[in-house]
């Protein structure tokens, strides 16, 4: 699975992209939980929900 980061998320995380191998299909939230801590904390709130203002595109759409 390949993630690309843009705008403030890229600047705040210090990452342009991140790649992780998954063996099976996962939900969007499960995929986001695979992100490194510093990125995950920017994307997900304390309850594990996507933070307001975060735009997520799946398969370049």
MOPAC internal coordinates of N, CA, C and O (Angstrom, degrees):
PM7 1SCF
backbone

  N    0.0000 0     0.00 0     0.00 0    0    0    0
  C    1.4262 1     0.00 0     0.00 0    1    0    0
  C    1.5196 1   106.97 1     0.00 0    2    1    0
  O    1.2310 1   120.99 1   -41.48 1    3    2    1
  N    1.3164 1   115.71 1   138.52 1    3    2    1
  C    1.4565 1   121.20 1  -175.26 1    5    3    2
  C    1.5190 1   109.55 1  -122.98 1    6    5    3
  O    1.2310 1   120.68 1   -49.98 1    7    6    5
  N    1.3132 1   116.30 1   130.02 1    7    6    5
  C    1.4586 1   123.21 1   177.85 1    9    7    6
  C    1.5215 1   108.84 1  -115.36 1   10    9    7
  O    1.2310 1   120.26 1   -41.05 1   11   10    9
  N    1.3250 1   117.12 1   138.95 1   11   10    9
  C    1.4595 1   122.42 1   171.93 1   13   11   10
  C    1.5185 1   107.91 1  -120.87 1   14   13   11
  O    1.2310 1   120.73 1   -38.01 1   15   14   13
  N    1.3319 1   116.21 1   141.99 1   15   14   13
  C    1.4590 1   121.20 1  -177.75 1   17   15   14
  C    1.5210 1   109.46 1  -117.72 1   18   17   15
  O    1.2310 1   121.02 1   -38.41 1   19   18   17
  N    1.3356 1   115.66 1   141.59 1   19   18   17
  C    1.4623 1   121.72 1  -178.07 1   21   19   18
  C    1.5219 1   110.28 1  -132.30 1   22   21   19
  O    1.2310 1   121.29 1   -18.70 1   23   22   21
  N    1.3206 1   115.15 1   161.30 1   23   22   21
  C    1.4546 1   121.90 1   172.90 1   25   23   22
  C    1.5195 1   113.43 1    59.12 1   26   25   23
  O    1.2310 1   120.90 1    38.79 1   27   26   25
  N    1.3371 1   115.88 1  -141.21 1   27   26   25
  C    1.4661 1   120.29 1  -176.79 1   29   27   26
  C    1.5305 1   113.51 1   -58.38 1   30   29   27
  O    1.2310 1   119.97 1   146.01 1   31   30   29
  N    1.3196 1   117.66 1   -33.99 1   31   30   29
  C    1.4649 1   119.75 1   179.72 1   33   31   30
  C    1.5273 1   110.67 1   -63.23 1   34   33   31
  O    1.2310 1   120.30 1   140.04 1   35   34   33
  N    1.3115 1   117.03 1   -39.96 1   35   34   33
  C    1.4717 1   120.76 1   177.44 1   37   35   34
  C    1.5241 1   110.04 1   -65.89 1   38   37   35
  O    1.2310 1   120.88 1   134.99 1   39   38   37
  N    1.3325 1   115.92 1   -45.01 1   39   38   37
  C    1.4645 1   120.19 1  -178.76 1   41   39   38
  C    1.5283 1   111.48 1   -64.58 1   42   41   39
  O    1.2310 1   120.18 1   136.66 1   43   42   41
  N    1.3165 1   117.26 1   -43.34 1   43   42   41
  C    1.4639 1   121.02 1  -176.66 1   45   43   42
  C    1.5265 1   112.65 1   -74.70 1   46   45   43
  O    1.2310 1   120.23 1   147.20 1   47   46   45
  N    1.3194 1   117.16 1   -32.80 1   47   46   45
  C    1.4686 1   119.79 1  -178.32 1   49   47   46
  C    1.5226 1   112.18 1   -86.51 1   50   49   47
  O    1.2310 1   120.76 1   154.77 1   51   50   49
  N    1.3322 1   116.16 1   -25.23 1   51   50   49
  C    1.4532 1   119.82 1  -176.40 1   53   51   50
  C    1.5188 1   113.43 1    78.47 1   54   53   51
  O    1.2310 1   120.49 1  -170.35 1   55   54   53
  N    1.3374 1   116.66 1     9.65 1   55   54   53
  C    1.4637 1   121.44 1  -179.46 1   57   55   54
  C    1.5196 1   110.81 1  -117.19 1   58   57   55
  O    1.2310 1   120.91 1   -40.87 1   59   58   57
  N    1.3297 1   115.86 1   139.13 1   59   58   57
  C    1.4629 1   120.98 1   172.56 1   61   59   58
  C    1.5221 1   109.78 1   -87.88 1   62   61   59
  O    1.2310 1   120.80 1   143.13 1   63   62   61
  N    1.3289 1   116.09 1   -36.87 1   63   62   61
  C    1.4641 1   120.80 1  -178.94 1   65   63   62
  C    1.5250 1   109.45 1  -154.48 1   66   65   63
  O    1.2310 1   121.71 1   -10.82 1   67   66   65
  N    1.3242 1   114.33 1   169.18 1   67   66   65
  C    1.4635 1   121.35 1   179.03 1   69   67   66
  C    1.5169 1   107.53 1  -152.51 1   70   69   67
  O    1.2310 1   120.47 1   -41.39 1   71   70   69
  N    1.3076 1   116.71 1   138.61 1   71   70   69
  C    1.4584 1   121.59 1  -179.64 1   73   71   70
  C    1.5242 1   109.37 1  -127.32 1   74   73   71
  O    1.2310 1   121.15 1   -41.22 1   75   74   73
  N    1.3302 1   115.40 1   138.78 1   75   74   73
  C    1.4590 1   120.94 1   177.81 1   77   75   74
  C    1.5257 1   107.89 1  -142.67 1   78   77   75
  O    1.2310 1   120.73 1   -37.94 1   79   78   77
  N    1.3287 1   116.22 1   142.06 1   79   78   77
  C    1.4644 1   120.44 1   179.39 1   81   79   78
  C    1.5239 1   109.54 1   -88.66 1   82   81   79
  O    1.2310 1   120.94 1   -49.13 1   83   82   81
  N    1.3213 1   115.81 1   130.87 1   83   82   81
  C    1.4663 1   121.17 1   174.47 1   85   83   82
  C    1.5219 1   107.87 1  -122.40 1   86   85   83
  O    1.2310 1   120.64 1   -38.43 1   87   86   85
  N    1.3065 1   116.38 1   141.57 1   87   86   85
  C    1.4655 1   121.62 1  -175.97 1   89   87   86
  C    1.5211 1   112.68 1   -89.50 1   90   89   87
  O    1.2310 1   120.37 1   160.98 1   91   90   89
  N    1.3333 1   116.89 1   -19.02 1   91   90   89
  C    1.4627 1   120.35 1  -177.45 1   93   91   90
  C    1.5201 1   109.61 1  -143.34 1   94   93   91
  O    1.2310 1   120.99 1    -9.25 1   95   94   93
  N    1.2992 1   115.71 1   170.75 1   95   94   93
  C    1.4542 1   121.29 1   178.89 1   97   95   94
  C    1.5276 1   109.54 1   -65.92 1   98   97   95
  O    1.2310 1   120.56 1   -42.53 1   99   98   97
  N    1.3346 1   116.54 1   137.47 1   99   98   97
  C    1.4643 1   121.40 1   179.11 1  101   99   98
  C    1.5229 1   109.42 1  -129.42 1  102  101   99
  O    1.2310 1   120.79 1   -23.02 1  103  102  101
  N    1.3204 1   116.10 1   156.98 1  103  102  101
  C    1.4633 1   120.74 1   176.66 1  105  103  102
  C    1.5260 1   109.32 1   -74.07 1  106  105  103
  O    1.2310 1   120.74 1   -13.65 1  107  106  105
  N    1.3198 1   116.20 1   166.35 1  107  106  105
  C    1.4604 1   120.64 1   178.66 1  109  107  106
  C    1.5233 1   110.58 1   -59.26 1  110  109  107
  O    1.2310 1   119.85 1   132.38 1  111  110  109
  N    1.3241 1   117.89 1   -47.62 1  111  110  109
  C    1.4682 1   120.11 1  -179.46 1  113  111  110
  C    1.5209 1   111.62 1   -63.02 1  114  113  111
  O    1.2310 1   119.85 1   140.38 1  115  114  113
  N    1.3181 1   117.90 1   -39.62 1  115  114  113
  C    1.4646 1   120.19 1   177.24 1  117  115  114
  C    1.5239 1   110.76 1   -64.05 1  118  117  115
  O    1.2310 1   120.35 1   141.69 1  119  118  117
  N    1.3196 1   116.93 1   -38.31 1  119  118  117
  C    1.4660 1   120.65 1   177.46 1  121  119  118
  C    1.5227 1   110.43 1   -64.18 1  122  121  119
  O    1.2310 1   120.16 1   137.20 1  123  122  121
  N    1.3260 1   117.29 1   -42.80 1  123  122  121
  C    1.4634 1   120.63 1   179.74 1  125  123  122
  C    1.5221 1   111.52 1   -65.24 1  126  125  123
  O    1.2310 1   120.03 1   150.28 1  127  126  125
  N    1.2996 1   117.55 1   -29.72 1  127  126  125
  C    1.4679 1   121.23 1   177.98 1  129  127  126
  C    1.5281 1   111.67 1   -70.05 1  130  129  127
  O    1.2310 1   119.83 1   165.07 1  131  130  129
  N    1.3275 1   117.92 1   -14.93 1  131  130  129
  C    1.4644 1   122.12 1   177.81 1  133  131  130
  C    1.5262 1   112.52 1   -82.45 1  134  133  131
  O    1.2310 1   120.37 1   170.16 1  135  134  133
  N    1.3276 1   116.90 1    -9.84 1  135  134  133
  C    1.4626 1   120.81 1  -179.35 1  137  135  134
  C    1.5255 1   110.61 1   -66.75 1  138  137  135
  O    1.2310 1   120.28 1   -26.00 1  139  138  137
  N    1.3313 1   117.07 1   154.00 1  139  138  137
  C    1.4710 1   119.53 1   175.31 1  141  139  138
  C    1.5355 1   109.94 1   -58.21 1  142  141  139
  O    1.2310 1   120.40 1   -27.50 1  143  142  141
  N    1.3205 1   116.84 1   152.50 1  143  142  141
  C    1.4645 1   121.79 1  -176.81 1  145  143  142
  C    1.5200 1   112.96 1   -49.36 1  146  145  143
  O    1.2310 1   120.07 1   132.47 1  147  146  145
  N    1.3269 1   117.47 1   -47.53 1  147  146  145
  C    1.4693 1   120.07 1  -174.60 1  149  147  146
  C    1.5234 1   112.21 1   -62.96 1  150  149  147
  O    1.2310 1   119.85 1   150.15 1  151  150  149
  N    1.3250 1   117.89 1   -29.85 1  151  150  149
  C    1.4653 1   121.46 1   177.90 1  153  151  150
  C    1.5241 1   110.15 1   -84.63 1  154  153  151
  O    1.2310 1   120.97 1   134.85 1  155  154  153
  N    1.3119 1   115.76 1   -45.15 1  155  154  153
  C    1.4670 1   120.38 1  -178.92 1  157  155  154
  C    1.5262 1   111.21 1   -56.10 1  158  157  155
  O    1.2310 1   119.92 1   139.36 1  159  158  157
  N    1.3313 1   117.75 1   -40.64 1  159  158  157
  C    1.4590 1   121.44 1   179.97 1  161  159  158
  C    1.5215 1   112.14 1   -65.54 1  162  161  159
  O    1.2310 1   119.98 1   153.51 1  163  162  161
  N    1.3160 1   117.64 1   -26.49 1  163  162  161
  C    1.4663 1   121.44 1   177.07 1  165  163  162
  C    1.5237 1   111.77 1   -80.23 1  166  165  163
  O    1.2310 1   120.34 1   151.82 1  167  166  165
  N    1.3205 1   116.95 1   -28.18 1  167  166  165
  C    1.4683 1   122.34 1  -174.85 1  169  167  166
  C    1.5294 1   112.11 1   -93.17 1  170  169  167
  O    1.2310 1   120.21 1   140.09 1  171  170  169
  N    1.3234 1   117.20 1   -39.91 1  171  170  169
  C    1.4670 1   121.54 1  -176.06 1  173  171  170
  C    1.5251 1   110.62 1  -110.08 1  174  173  171
  O    1.2310 1   120.93 1   -38.09 1  175  174  173
  N    1.3308 1   115.82 1   141.91 1  175  174  173
  C    1.4645 1   119.87 1   177.28 1  177  175  174
  C    1.5319 1   110.40 1   -82.74 1  178  177  175
  O    1.2310 1   120.63 1     5.10 1  179  178  177
  N    1.3274 1   116.40 1  -174.90 1  179  178  177
  C    1.4625 1   121.83 1  -176.64 1  181  179  178
  C    1.5255 1   112.68 1   -63.52 1  182  181  179
  O    1.2310 1   120.26 1   156.15 1  183  182  181
  N    1.3332 1   117.10 1   -23.85 1  183  182  181
  C    1.4623 1   121.85 1   179.18 1  185  183  182
  C    1.5266 1   112.44 1   -91.10 1  186  185  183
  O    1.2310 1   120.38 1  -179.61 1  187  186  185
  N    1.3365 1   116.89 1     0.39 1  187  186  185
  C    1.4588 1   120.76 1   179.97 1  189  187  186
  C    1.5132 1   114.05 1    83.87 1  190  189  187
  O    1.2310 1   120.32 1  -165.90 1  191  190  189
  N    1.3370 1   117.00 1    14.10 1  191  190  189
  C    1.4645 1   121.46 1   178.11 1  193  191  190
  C    1.5221 1   109.49 1   -96.52 1  194  193  191
  O    1.2310 1   121.00 1   -25.89 1  195  194  193
  N    1.3240 1   115.69 1   154.11 1  195  194  193
  C    1.4647 1   120.45 1   179.06 1  197  195  194
  C    1.5237 1   108.68 1   -66.85 1  198  197  195
  O    1.2310 1   120.76 1   -49.29 1  199  198  197
  N    1.3252 1   116.16 1   130.71 1  199  198  197
  C    1.4657 1   121.31 1  -178.59 1  201  199  198
  C    1.5311 1   110.46 1   -67.31 1  202  201  199
  O    1.2310 1   120.37 1   -33.12 1  203  202  201
  N    1.3361 1   116.90 1   146.88 1  203  202  201
  C    1.4679 1   120.12 1   174.32 1  205  203  202
  C    1.5327 1   109.62 1   -58.55 1  206  205  203
  O    1.2310 1   120.38 1   -36.23 1  207  206  205
  N    1.3073 1   116.89 1   143.77 1  207  206  205
  C    1.4554 1   121.69 1   177.98 1  209  207  206
  C    1.5164 1   114.44 1    88.92 1  210  209  207
  O    1.2310 1   119.83 1   175.76 1  211  210  209
  N    1.3182 1   117.92 1    -4.24 1  211  210  209
  C    1.4687 1   121.21 1   177.98 1  213  211  210
  C    1.5262 1   108.41 1   -90.50 1  214  213  211
  O    1.2310 1   120.62 1   -58.33 1  215  214  213
  N    1.3109 1   116.43 1   121.67 1  215  214  213
  C    1.4629 1   122.49 1   178.28 1  217  215  214
  C    1.5222 1   108.05 1   -99.67 1  218  217  215
  O    1.2310 1   120.78 1   -53.98 1  219  218  217
  N    1.3225 1   116.11 1   126.02 1  219  218  217
  C    1.4617 1   121.44 1  -179.33 1  221  219  218
  C    1.5197 1   108.68 1  -121.46 1  222  221  219
  O    1.2310 1   120.81 1   -55.58 1  223  222  221
  N    1.3211 1   116.06 1   124.42 1  223  222  221
  C    1.4588 1   122.36 1   176.35 1  225  223  222
  C    1.5199 1   107.89 1  -109.47 1  226  225  223
  O    1.2310 1   120.51 1   -46.73 1  227  226  225
  N    1.3126 1   116.63 1   133.27 1  227  226  225
  C    1.4594 1   121.82 1   179.93 1  229  227  226
  C    1.5206 1   108.47 1  -109.83 1  230  229  227
  O    1.2310 1   120.61 1   -51.92 1  231  230  229
  N    1.3324 1   116.43 1   128.08 1  231  230  229
  C    1.4671 1   122.02 1  -178.65 1  233  231  230
  C    1.5188 1   111.96 1    56.66 1  234  233  231
  O    1.2310 1   120.65 1  -136.50 1  235  234  233
  N    1.3355 1   116.36 1    43.50 1  235  234  233
  C    1.4721 1   123.22 1   177.38 1  237  235  234
  C    1.5166 1   113.41 1    62.65 1  238  237  235
  O    1.2310 1   119.34 1  -160.07 1  239  238  237
  N    1.3158 1   118.87 1    19.93 1  239  238  237
  C    1.4676 1   122.03 1  -179.51 1  241  239  238
  C    1.5039 1   109.41 1  -111.70 1  242  241  239
  O    1.2310 1   120.10 1   180.00 1  243  242  241

